[in-house]
Amino acid sequence: MLNPVPLTPEIEIPEPEPLPLIAADTTWHVPGDYATLAAALDAARGKIPLPGVRLTIEMGAGVHDVASAYVLDAAFLPWVDIVGAAYTDTPSGGFDGVVSATGGSGAWDVTYSFADLAPGAISVGDFVALLFPRQGTLAVNAHHGLWEVMAVSPGTPGTVTLRNTATGTLSDADVLHSLAFLRKFPTRVRCADCGWLDLRNGSKLGMLRNIAAHFVGTATGVSGIALSGGSECRSDPAEFALGFNGFPGDQLALSGGSQWRGRVIVSGGGRISVKHSRFNGGAIATGNIFGEGIYVSGGTFESDGEFDSVLTAGNALGIIADTLGTVDAKSALFGGNMMGDVIASRQSRIEVPGAGVSGAVATPAFNTLGNDNSFIGG
């Protein structure tokens, strides 16, 4: 009798894990799909996008509190955009002028009148950018920037009071363009004694849009958004749709060969700092009572596109280029920087066409070579 051949035991082969692909343009909501932006970014770092696909992380209207900066270290996420709820330009009626400016240097409450301010259009605690139109004659001063709403009285006319940290005199007699308007950011990131985003070691992130970042507390040496080690990020290239307001420091800090492209508003205490890096875009830098609005050292600050005006007003200093720093602005506007508008030193160069007739104060003087072989051209 033949011995039976033992049967080979059946081997179960597990189903392969699906690849973490994102095959089509996708939107994640915070809150909703993820409780926080940090959780959404953590999830994105585990995904693989197909070519041309973008992931939008949409932060809902309201205040998003942050207790520590989110660090992206060697993270390649140029296909990920972070956007807030759509901004609104309010009020619908025309700008009637400055009603009053009370307080003092570094702490002004400024009340503005508008022909038609609808109830609910703007509320106390909102952050709004006071902006100016691009056409026509521009009245440039420290009223412009991103400020907190302190009081609202709707009506026809209606009034809005903003808290402004400009240096020096901020007068109710200042002339603003009749088409000045308020841009309300429904999405606000509130950072307590910390920054918001920290990109390191070649990290790349897509576009930031429609967000007001508000920094509160007494921390020093903290950057609102920091890019280092060749990292890259951008904001909308055609709109002032990203704003910073808060404690002293580098509210946008670039270092170590990093790059930023787009337009930003920096107000209320900090500056844009470009060290051995490149900023290409437009900027409003106002109300830094502690120092300059824009600082460039060994790097390049360019504003060469259609929308890339640079405005510095109400700072202790306007623009500083130091130690081989270069500022090349298509147009630059200045107003009420207490200790000077443009300063170049240590073989630096500032070229700001039109600045020579804008009332700017320069060191060295316009179209001269001096101050350690530095040059300022108007």
C-alpha positions as a printed Julia matrix, in Angstrom:
378×3 Matrix{Float64}:
   0.0     0.0     0.0
   1.27    3.44   -0.94
   1.75    5.92    1.76
  -0.5     9.01    1.31
   1.27   12.18    0.28
   0.75   14.88    2.88
  -1.12   17.89    1.59
   0.72   21.19    1.48
  -0.92   23.57    3.92
  -2.71   26.44    2.28
  -0.77   29.7     2.55
  -2.74   32.88    2.91
  -1.28   35.79    0.99
  -2.39   39.09    2.48
  -3.9    41.72    0.24
  -1.29   44.38   -0.6
  -1.67   47.66    1.2
  -3.01   50.31   -1.18
  -0.5    52.98   -2.12
  -1.15   56.27   -0.33
  -1.87   58.02   -3.62
  -3.77   61.23   -4.2
  -5.02   60.7    -7.73
  -7.03   63.91   -8.23
  -7.18   67.43   -6.89
  -8.4    67.14   -3.31
  -9.56   69.48   -0.52
  -9.24   68.71    3.18
 -11.1    70.86    5.7
  -9.77   72.07    9.07
 -11.72   71.49   11.19
 -13.77   68.77    9.58
 -11.51   66.23    7.96
  -8.73   67.1    10.44
  -8.94   68.87   13.77
  -5.87   71.06   13.2
  -3.58   72.2    10.43
  -0.76   70.22   12.05
  -2.78   67.0    11.79
  -3.58   67.7     8.14
   0.06   68.38    7.3
   1.1    65.2     9.11
  -1.33   63.25    6.93
  -0.15   64.97    3.74
   3.44   63.96    4.43
   2.38   60.33    4.09
   0.74   60.81    0.69
   2.03   60.52   -2.87
   0.42   62.83   -5.46
   0.09   61.92   -9.11
   1.72   64.45  -11.46
  -0.12   67.76  -11.57
  -2.36   66.98   -8.59
  -2.8    69.55   -5.82
  -4.0    69.16   -2.26
  -5.74   72.16   -0.69
  -5.93   72.33    3.09
  -8.77   74.75    3.74
  -8.8    76.38    7.16
 -12.32   77.43    8.07
 -13.43   80.88    9.21
 -12.7    81.68   12.84
  -9.68   81.62   15.13
  -7.21   78.71   14.95
  -5.07   78.72   18.1
  -1.45   77.56   17.87
   0.72   76.72   20.88
   3.94   75.83   19.02
   5.3    76.3    15.52
   4.78   73.41   13.1
   8.15   72.18   11.81
   8.6    70.89    8.29
  12.08   69.32    8.12
  13.21   68.17    4.66
   9.53   67.82    3.69
   8.67   68.04   -0.02
   5.13   69.42   -0.17
   5.08   71.99   -3.01
   1.78   70.42   -4.13
   0.06   71.37   -0.84
  -1.67   74.76   -0.52
  -2.98   76.21    2.75
  -5.89   78.59    2.28
  -8.37   80.36    4.52
 -11.96   81.31    3.89
 -12.34   83.86    1.1
 -11.6    87.42    2.15
 -14.19   90.15    1.69
 -13.51   93.74    0.75
 -15.76   95.89    2.92
 -17.52   98.13    3.31
 -19.32   98.52    0.01
 -19.63  102.28    0.39
 -16.9   104.82   -0.28
 -14.23  105.9     2.15
 -15.15  109.18    3.87
 -11.95  109.89    5.78
 -10.3   109.71    9.18
 -12.62  110.71   12.03
 -10.08  110.65   14.86
  -6.68  109.27   15.88
  -6.25  108.98   19.63
  -3.42  107.54   21.68
   0.28  107.88   21.02
   3.27  106.47   19.18
   3.0   102.69   19.1
  -0.6   102.57   20.35
  -3.13  104.43   18.23
  -6.89  103.92   17.98
  -7.91  105.31   14.6
 -11.55  105.72   13.57
 -12.47  105.74    9.89
 -15.76  106.7     8.28
 -17.37  104.9     5.34
 -20.43  105.99    3.39
 -22.24  102.69    3.88
 -21.27  100.1     6.5
 -23.72   97.2     6.67
 -24.44   95.51   10.03
 -22.29   92.42   10.49
 -19.87   93.31    7.69
 -17.09   93.84   10.23
 -17.02   92.88   13.91
 -14.93   93.76   16.95
 -11.96   91.39   17.1
 -11.72   90.93   13.33
  -8.42   91.56   11.58
  -8.71   93.75    8.51
  -6.16   95.18    6.12
  -6.51   98.84    5.26
  -5.44   98.93    1.62
  -5.27  101.47   -1.17
  -6.08  101.24   -4.88
  -3.31  100.92   -7.41
  -4.65  103.48   -9.84
  -4.42  107.23   -9.43
  -2.43  109.24   -6.92
  -1.49  107.25   -3.83
  -1.44  108.81   -0.41
   1.1   106.74    1.49
   1.27  106.7     5.27
   1.16  104.48    8.31
  -2.61  103.97    8.24
  -2.07  101.1     5.8
  -1.51   97.61    7.22
  -3.22   94.73    9.01
  -4.95   95.87   12.2
  -7.4    94.63   14.84
 -10.94   96.03   14.91
 -11.64   97.71   18.26
 -15.08   99.24   17.62
 -17.75   99.25   14.9
 -20.76  101.47   14.33
 -22.68  100.39   11.2
 -24.8   102.82    9.28
 -24.81  105.37    6.48
 -22.24  106.57    7.24
 -20.65  104.0     9.51
 -17.37  103.97   11.41
 -14.64  101.43   12.18
 -11.91  101.87   14.8
  -8.6   100.05   14.27
  -5.69   99.52   16.7
  -2.51  100.73   14.96
   1.07  100.49   16.29
   2.68  103.07   14.0
   5.54  105.16   15.28
   5.46  108.91   15.48
   2.43  110.99   14.67
  -0.64  109.34   13.17
  -2.97  112.22   12.5
  -6.65  112.44   11.71
  -5.53  115.02    9.15
  -3.61  112.42    7.12
  -4.95  112.27    3.6
  -5.93  108.85    2.31
  -7.06  107.96   -1.16
 -10.83  108.26   -1.46
 -11.02  104.66   -2.68
  -9.24  103.15    0.33
 -10.99  100.0     1.57
 -10.87   97.31    4.25
 -10.04   93.67    3.47
 -11.45   91.31    6.08
  -9.73   87.97    6.71
 -12.3    85.53    8.16
  -9.57   82.94    8.91
  -7.13   83.91   11.65
  -4.22   81.94   13.1
  -3.45   83.06   16.66
   0.01   82.11   17.93
   0.73   82.58   21.64
   4.44   83.19   22.3
   5.37   81.05   19.29
   5.69   81.09   15.53
   3.37   79.42   13.05
   5.35   77.56   10.38
   9.03   76.57   10.44
  10.41   75.17    7.16
  13.91   73.69    7.37
  16.51   71.86    5.26
  15.07   72.32    1.81
  11.41   71.9     2.73
   8.91   73.07    0.15
   5.32   74.14    0.67
   2.79   75.43   -1.86
   0.8    78.64   -1.56
  -0.53   80.36    1.57
  -3.62   82.45    0.93
  -6.45   84.29    2.72
  -4.97   84.05    6.21
  -4.24   86.59    8.93
  -1.61   85.38   11.4
  -1.74   87.17   14.74
   1.13   86.78   17.2
   0.47   87.53   20.85
   2.62   87.41   23.96
   6.03   88.65   25.02
   8.31   86.12   23.31
  11.52   87.37   21.72
  13.58   85.79   18.98
  10.5    84.11   17.52
   9.68   84.12   13.8
   6.11   83.98   12.57
   6.99   82.04    9.42
  10.62   80.91    9.12
  12.3    79.42    6.05
  15.86   78.15    6.4
  18.34   75.88    4.65
  17.08   76.41    1.11
  13.38   76.06    1.88
  10.66   77.53   -0.36
   7.13   78.84    0.04
   4.88   81.44   -1.56
   1.78   83.54   -1.11
  -0.63   84.76   -3.75
   1.4    86.72   -6.34
  -1.48   89.04   -7.25
  -3.26   89.76   -3.94
  -2.39   90.9    -0.45
  -3.96   87.73    0.91
  -1.57   86.88    3.74
  -0.98   89.14    6.72
   1.03   89.14    9.96
   0.45   91.21   13.06
   2.03   90.91   16.48
   5.02   90.93   18.76
   8.51   92.13   17.79
  10.56   89.72   15.74
  10.96   88.5    12.2
   7.38   87.9    11.23
   8.63   86.52    7.91
  12.23   85.27    8.15
  14.24   83.83    5.25
  17.77   82.48    5.74
  20.3    80.09    4.26
  19.38   80.27    0.58
  15.62   80.11    1.05
  13.07   81.66   -1.31
   9.69   83.39   -0.99
   7.44   84.47   -3.86
   4.28   86.52   -3.46
   2.75   89.42   -1.55
   2.46   89.86    2.21
   1.43   92.39    4.83
   3.56   92.75    7.97
   2.27   95.07   10.69
   2.21   95.61   14.4
   5.73   94.99   15.6
   7.75   92.76   13.28
   9.64   92.88   10.02
  10.47   90.95    6.85
  14.01   89.59    7.21
  15.96   88.28    4.2
  19.39   86.84    5.07
  21.35   85.19    2.26
  18.02   84.38    0.64
  15.59   85.8    -1.93
  12.2    87.5    -1.58
  10.38   88.19   -4.83
   7.05   89.95   -4.55
   5.21   92.87   -3.01
   5.04   93.92    0.61
   3.36   96.29    3.02
   5.53   96.68    6.13
   4.12   99.12    8.67
   3.92   99.88   12.36
   7.18   98.33   13.59
   8.08  100.63   16.46
  11.03   98.41   17.33
  13.0    98.67   14.09
  12.85   98.44   10.33
  10.01   97.16    8.16
  12.31   95.25    5.78
  15.84   94.0     6.49
  18.11   92.48    3.83
  21.6    91.1     4.56
  23.58   89.19    1.98
  20.38   88.44    0.1
  17.99   89.95   -2.43
  14.61   91.62   -2.05
  12.99   92.04   -5.47
   9.66   93.48   -6.49
   9.55   93.3   -10.24
   6.09   92.06  -11.16
   2.9    93.86  -12.11
   1.57   93.94   -8.53
   4.82   94.27   -6.64
   4.83   97.67   -4.97
   6.66   97.93   -1.65
   5.24  100.19    1.06
   7.01  100.94    4.33
   5.43  103.43    6.72
   5.22  104.15   10.43
   8.29  102.07   11.31
  11.32  103.2    13.23
  13.18  102.6     9.94
  11.93  101.72    6.47
  14.27   99.43    4.48
  17.79   98.41    5.52
  20.27   96.7     3.18
  23.36   95.55    5.06
  26.48   93.52    4.14
  26.06   92.82    0.42
  22.29   93.12    0.59
  20.34   94.11   -2.51
  16.91   95.75   -2.77
  15.56   96.13   -6.3
  11.99   97.43   -6.26
   9.84   98.26   -9.26
   8.17  100.9    -7.11
   8.62  101.83   -3.47
   6.46  104.09   -1.32
   7.39  105.59    2.04
   5.56  107.45    4.78
   6.6   108.5     8.26
   9.47  106.13    9.06
  10.92  108.04   11.99
  14.68  107.44   11.58
  14.85  107.16    7.8
  13.29  105.34    4.86
  16.19  103.56    3.16
  19.61  102.75    4.63
  22.43  100.93    2.86
  25.74   99.87    4.4
  28.69   97.5     3.83
  28.68   97.23    0.05
  24.92   96.97   -0.26
  22.68   98.36   -2.97
  19.16   99.79   -2.95
  17.43  100.73   -6.19
  13.92  102.05   -5.75
  12.8   103.97   -8.85
  10.76  107.02   -7.98
  11.81  107.08   -4.34
  13.95  110.15   -4.92
  10.82  112.27   -5.38
   8.66  110.61   -2.71
  10.14  112.41    0.26
  12.28  109.45    1.25
  15.3   110.0     3.48
  18.31  107.94    2.35
  21.73  107.03    3.72
  23.86  107.5     1.68
  22.04  110.15   -0.33
  20.28  109.12   -3.52
  22.53  108.41   -6.51
  25.69  108.53   -4.42
  28.27  105.95   -3.5
  29.29  105.95    0.12
  28.81  104.28    3.49
  31.28  101.44    2.83
  30.75  101.48   -0.94
  26.99  101.19   -0.75
  24.67  102.7    -3.38
  21.13  104.07   -3.28
  19.48  105.02   -6.55
  16.14  106.74   -7.01
